[in-house]
Amino acid sequence: MSPQLTNSPTVLPLPLRVAASSNLLLHQVELEMQNEELRRNEADLDTEVQHNLRLHQVELESQNEELRLTQAALDTAQARYFDFYDLAPVGYVTVSEKAVILQANLTTAAMLGVPRADVIGKVIPGFLFDPDADRYYLMCRRTLTGGGVQSCELRIRKPDGDAVWVKLLAIAATADDGAAVIRMVLNDISERIQAEAAKQASQKFRDAILDSMPSQIAVLDSTGVILAVNAAWRNFALDNSATPGVPASHTAVGTNYLDICQSANNLDADEGATLARHGILRVIQGSAPNFQLEYPCHSPTQQRWFSMTVTPLNLDNHAVVVTHTDITERWQIEQAAKEASEHKFRLV
């Protein structure tokens, strides 16, 4: 009888089933181990990534702090630049070779009397009085060709017509684009100019007062050096000089008047010269309130008599004023009266 086919499953022998189950279990264990290792690797990878991210974040924060500090330093430098440049007590200007203003601080704009926006692009000579523009161009030429610091004094013409005197210092430089420029410093010297003008006016006023006096007047310092003389003194020195047209020796400003007394031969005697010198010294030293001496000073053509008066100038430098007054007429009248009295006495 032949075997018949059925649909019943084939039943593996027990050893094979045990072996298959073991293999399956082993495979599952290995797969789980691999999965665990993958999870550990992923965890390690996550940890490393996070660590790198944290390091990168720290670096970014550090860089951000550095940028913040740098920006703060730039802001401080900018503020310092504003203080030192824009608020400086002197004007700072940069001009081109053709005198066009390229840069200027606020002080310069204030000196020129216009807003800074109206300064840039203008030419310096446009702000100057006409006679001073030539001096400016000559100084620029010296600056660009001669090198070194050049200077000149100029008058700025403000919009209202007022003048501002400035001392301008200039030096050649090179701009960022390689073009030649001139950097300038403008210092307001108006007060100094006004003080000098006032001093000159005072000097002229003093000289006018001295020159109005008919007597010969000289101002001496504490050593006897002549500080000032009037017109009458100068004319007398010319009229009585041994050399025509040349003042007599020891009579000009800067010479020592005591030397005149030392070498004078116009006094009545050497004793008179000594008295004059000692009298001047006593007033200078403060031991006498004043001094007066009458003496002859004859010329080849006439006899003359003078009165010398020395008075303190009442200044801390112990200066004195020496005045020579012609008393010839008075002396002659007194002499004639004396002779008439003597003649009348003899008659009696």
C-alpha positions as CSV (number, residue, x, y, z in Angstrom):
1,M,0.0,0.0,0.0
2,S,1.5,3.3,-1.0
3,P,1.9,6.2,1.5
4,Q,-0.7,9.1,1.3
5,L,0.0,12.8,1.5
6,T,-1.6,14.9,4.2
7,N,-1.8,18.6,5.2
8,S,-0.5,18.1,8.7
9,P,2.5,20.2,9.7
10,T,5.8,18.6,9.9
11,V,6.9,18.2,13.5
12,L,10.6,18.7,14.0
13,P,12.4,16.5,16.3
14,L,12.9,17.8,19.8
15,P,16.6,18.4,19.6
16,L,16.1,20.5,16.5
17,R,13.4,22.5,18.2
18,V,15.6,23.1,21.3
19,A,18.5,24.1,19.1
20,A,16.3,26.5,17.0
21,S,14.8,28.0,20.2
22,S,18.3,28.5,21.6
23,N,19.5,30.1,18.4
24,L,16.5,32.4,18.4
25,L,17.0,33.4,22.0
26,L,20.7,34.0,21.4
27,H,19.9,36.0,18.4
28,Q,17.4,38.1,20.4
29,V,20.0,38.6,23.1
30,E,22.6,39.7,20.6
31,L,20.1,42.0,19.0
32,E,19.2,43.5,22.4
33,M,22.9,43.9,23.2
34,Q,23.4,45.7,19.9
35,N,20.4,47.9,20.6
36,E,21.8,48.7,24.0
37,E,25.2,49.5,22.5
38,L,23.5,51.7,20.0
39,R,21.6,53.5,22.8
40,R,24.8,53.9,24.7
41,N,26.6,55.3,21.6
42,E,23.7,57.6,20.9
43,A,23.8,58.8,24.6
44,D,27.6,59.3,24.3
45,L,27.1,61.1,21.0
46,D,24.4,63.3,22.6
47,T,26.7,64.0,25.5
48,E,29.6,64.9,23.2
49,V,27.3,67.1,21.0
50,Q,25.9,68.8,24.0
51,H,29.4,69.3,25.4
52,N,30.6,70.8,22.1
53,L,27.5,72.9,22.0
54,R,28.1,74.2,25.5
55,L,31.8,74.9,24.6
56,H,30.6,76.7,21.5
57,Q,28.1,78.7,23.5
58,V,30.8,79.6,26.1
59,E,33.1,80.7,23.2
60,L,30.3,82.8,21.7
61,E,29.5,84.4,25.1
62,S,33.2,85.1,25.5
63,Q,33.4,86.6,22.1
64,N,30.2,88.5,22.7
65,E,31.8,89.9,25.9
66,E,34.9,90.8,24.1
67,L,32.9,92.6,21.4
68,R,30.9,94.4,24.1
69,L,34.1,95.5,25.9
70,T,35.6,96.5,22.5
71,Q,32.4,98.5,21.7
72,A,32.6,100.1,25.1
73,A,36.2,101.0,24.5
74,L,35.3,102.5,21.1
75,D,32.5,104.5,22.7
76,T,35.0,105.8,25.4
77,A,37.5,106.6,22.7
78,Q,34.9,108.3,20.6
79,A,33.8,110.4,23.7
80,R,37.5,111.2,24.4
81,Y,38.0,112.1,20.8
82,F,35.0,114.4,21.0
83,D,36.4,116.0,24.2
84,F,39.9,116.4,22.9
85,Y,39.1,117.3,19.3
86,D,35.7,119.0,19.1
87,L,35.8,120.7,22.6
88,A,39.5,121.6,22.5
89,P,40.2,125.3,23.4
90,V,42.0,125.7,20.0
91,G,40.8,125.2,16.5
92,Y,41.8,122.1,14.5
93,V,41.5,122.2,10.7
94,T,42.6,120.0,7.9
95,V,42.7,121.7,4.4
96,S,43.6,120.5,1.0
97,E,46.4,121.9,-1.2
98,K,43.9,124.4,-2.6
99,A,42.9,125.6,0.9
100,V,39.6,123.7,0.9
101,I,38.5,122.8,4.5
102,L,38.2,119.0,4.7
103,Q,37.7,118.7,8.5
104,A,37.3,121.2,11.4
105,N,36.3,121.0,15.0
106,L,33.6,123.0,16.8
107,T,36.0,125.6,18.1
108,T,37.1,126.4,14.6
109,A,33.4,126.9,13.6
110,A,32.9,129.2,16.6
111,M,36.0,131.3,15.7
112,L,34.6,131.6,12.1
113,G,31.2,132.5,13.5
114,V,29.3,129.9,11.4
115,P,27.9,126.4,11.9
116,R,30.4,123.6,11.2
117,A,28.2,122.3,8.4
118,D,28.9,125.6,6.6
119,V,32.6,125.4,7.2
120,I,33.4,122.1,5.4
121,G,34.1,122.6,1.7
122,K,34.8,126.3,2.1
123,V,38.2,127.9,1.6
124,I,40.1,129.4,4.5
125,P,40.9,132.8,2.7
126,G,37.1,133.3,2.4
127,F,37.0,133.9,6.1
128,L,40.0,136.2,6.2
129,F,40.5,139.9,5.7
130,D,41.9,140.6,2.3
131,P,45.4,141.7,3.4
132,D,45.8,138.5,5.4
133,A,44.9,136.1,2.6
134,D,48.3,136.7,1.0
135,R,50.1,135.8,4.2
136,Y,48.0,132.6,4.4
137,Y,48.9,131.5,0.9
138,L,52.6,132.2,1.5
139,M,52.5,130.2,4.7
140,C,50.8,127.2,3.0
141,R,53.5,127.3,0.3
142,R,56.2,127.2,2.9
143,T,54.4,124.4,4.7
144,L,54.1,122.2,1.6
145,T,57.6,122.9,0.2
146,G,59.8,123.7,3.2
147,G,58.5,121.1,5.7
148,G,58.4,121.6,9.4
149,V,55.9,123.7,11.4
150,Q,55.1,127.1,9.9
151,S,53.2,129.9,11.6
152,C,51.6,133.3,11.0
153,E,49.1,135.6,12.6
154,L,45.9,136.4,10.8
155,R,42.6,138.2,11.2
156,I,39.4,136.1,10.8
157,R,36.5,138.2,9.5
158,K,33.3,137.0,11.3
159,P,29.9,137.4,9.6
160,D,29.1,140.5,11.7
161,G,32.4,142.1,10.6
162,D,34.3,141.7,13.9
163,A,37.9,140.6,13.7
164,V,39.3,137.6,15.5
165,W,43.1,137.5,15.7
166,V,44.5,133.9,15.5
167,K,48.0,132.5,15.5
168,L,48.0,129.7,12.9
169,L,50.4,126.7,13.1
170,A,50.6,124.5,10.1
171,I,52.3,121.2,9.1
172,A,52.1,119.1,6.0
173,A,50.6,115.6,6.2
174,T,49.2,112.9,3.9
175,A,45.5,111.9,3.8
176,D,44.3,108.3,3.8
177,D,43.9,108.5,0.0
178,G,47.5,109.7,-0.4
179,A,46.7,113.3,-1.1
180,A,48.8,116.1,0.4
181,V,46.9,118.0,3.1
182,I,47.8,120.6,5.7
183,R,46.8,120.2,9.3
184,M,46.4,123.5,11.2
185,V,46.0,124.7,14.8
186,L,44.2,128.0,15.3
187,N,44.8,129.8,18.6
188,D,42.7,132.9,19.5
189,I,45.2,135.7,20.4
190,S,42.7,138.5,20.3
191,E,43.2,139.3,24.0
192,R,46.9,139.5,23.5
193,I,46.6,141.7,20.5
194,Q,44.2,144.0,22.4
195,A,46.5,144.1,25.4
196,E,49.4,145.0,23.2
197,A,47.3,147.7,21.5
198,A,46.3,149.1,24.9
199,K,49.9,149.1,26.0
200,Q,50.9,151.0,22.9
201,A,48.1,153.5,23.3
202,S,49.2,153.9,27.0
203,Q,52.8,154.4,25.8
204,K,51.8,157.0,23.3
205,F,49.7,158.8,25.9
206,R,52.6,158.8,28.3
207,D,55.0,160.0,25.7
208,A,52.6,162.7,24.7
209,I,52.5,163.9,28.3
210,L,56.2,163.9,28.6
211,D,56.7,165.6,25.2
212,S,54.3,168.4,26.2
213,M,56.6,169.4,29.0
214,P,59.1,172.2,28.1
215,S,61.7,170.9,30.6
216,Q,64.1,168.1,29.7
217,I,62.8,164.9,31.4
218,A,64.3,161.5,31.9
219,V,63.1,158.4,33.8
220,L,65.8,156.3,35.5
221,D,65.6,152.8,36.9
222,S,67.1,151.8,40.2
223,T,70.6,151.6,38.7
224,G,70.5,154.9,36.9
225,V,69.7,153.5,33.4
226,I,67.5,155.8,31.3
227,L,64.1,154.2,30.7
228,A,62.4,157.0,28.8
229,V,63.0,160.6,27.8
230,N,60.8,163.4,26.3
231,A,61.1,165.4,23.2
232,A,62.8,168.4,25.0
233,W,65.5,166.0,26.3
234,R,66.1,164.5,22.8
235,N,66.3,168.0,21.2
236,F,68.7,169.3,23.8
237,A,70.9,166.2,23.3
238,L,71.0,166.9,19.6
239,D,71.5,170.7,19.9
240,N,74.4,170.3,22.3
241,S,76.2,167.4,20.8
242,A,79.8,167.7,19.6
243,T,78.8,165.8,16.5
244,P,76.0,167.5,14.5
245,G,73.0,165.3,14.0
246,V,74.1,162.8,16.6
247,P,72.8,163.0,20.2
248,A,75.3,163.7,22.9
249,S,76.8,160.6,24.5
250,H,75.1,159.0,27.5
251,T,71.7,160.7,26.8
252,A,69.8,158.0,24.9
253,V,67.4,155.4,26.4
254,G,69.4,152.4,27.7
255,T,72.5,154.4,28.8
256,N,73.3,155.1,32.4
257,Y,72.6,158.7,33.5
258,L,74.9,158.4,36.5
259,D,77.8,158.0,34.0
260,I,76.9,161.5,32.7
261,C,77.3,162.9,36.2
262,Q,80.5,161.0,36.5
263,S,82.0,162.5,33.4
264,A,80.2,165.8,33.2
265,N,82.2,168.9,32.7
266,N,79.3,171.3,32.5
267,L,78.7,171.6,36.2
268,D,80.2,174.5,38.1
269,A,82.9,172.2,39.6
270,D,83.7,168.6,40.2
271,E,81.9,169.0,43.5
272,G,78.7,169.8,41.6
273,A,78.9,166.6,39.6
274,T,79.5,164.6,42.8
275,L,76.5,166.3,44.4
276,A,74.3,165.5,41.5
277,R,75.2,161.9,41.4
278,H,74.9,161.4,45.2
279,G,71.6,163.3,45.2
280,I,70.1,161.0,42.5
281,L,71.3,157.9,44.4
282,R,69.8,159.1,47.7
283,V,66.4,159.5,46.0
284,I,66.7,156.1,44.4
285,Q,67.6,154.5,47.7
286,G,64.8,156.3,49.5
287,S,67.0,158.1,51.9
288,A,65.8,161.5,50.5
289,P,62.3,162.5,49.4
290,N,63.7,164.5,46.5
291,F,66.8,166.4,45.4
292,Q,67.4,169.7,43.6
293,L,70.6,171.3,42.2
294,E,71.2,174.5,40.2
295,Y,74.1,174.5,37.9
296,P,75.5,176.4,34.9
297,C,75.5,174.7,31.5
298,H,77.1,177.2,29.1
299,S,77.3,176.8,25.4
300,P,79.9,178.3,23.1
301,T,77.4,181.1,22.2
302,Q,75.6,181.8,25.5
303,Q,75.6,181.4,29.2
304,R,72.9,179.2,30.6
305,W,71.8,178.0,34.0
306,F,69.6,175.0,34.8
307,S,67.8,173.5,37.8
308,M,68.0,169.7,38.2
309,T,65.1,168.1,40.2
310,V,65.0,164.5,41.1
311,T,61.7,163.0,42.4
312,P,60.7,159.3,43.0
313,L,58.2,157.8,40.6
314,N,56.6,155.9,43.5
315,L,56.9,152.5,41.9
316,D,58.2,149.3,43.3
317,N,61.2,149.4,41.0
318,H,62.5,152.6,42.7
319,A,62.5,154.5,39.5
320,V,63.0,158.3,39.6
321,V,62.3,161.3,37.3
322,V,65.1,163.7,36.6
323,T,64.0,167.1,35.3
324,H,66.2,169.8,33.9
325,T,64.6,173.2,33.7
326,D,66.2,176.2,32.0
327,I,66.4,179.0,34.7
328,T,68.7,181.3,32.7
329,E,66.2,184.1,32.6
330,R,65.4,183.9,36.3
331,W,69.0,183.6,37.2
332,Q,69.9,186.7,35.1
333,I,67.1,188.7,36.7
334,E,68.3,187.6,40.2
335,Q,71.8,188.4,39.2
336,A,70.9,191.8,37.9
337,A,68.9,192.6,41.0
338,K,71.8,191.5,43.2
339,E,74.2,193.7,41.2
340,A,71.8,196.6,41.5
341,S,71.5,196.1,45.2
342,E,75.2,196.0,45.6
343,H,75.7,199.1,43.5
344,K,73.0,200.9,45.6
345,F,74.8,199.8,48.7
346,R,78.1,201.1,47.5
347,L,76.5,204.5,46.7
348,V,75.1,204.7,50.2
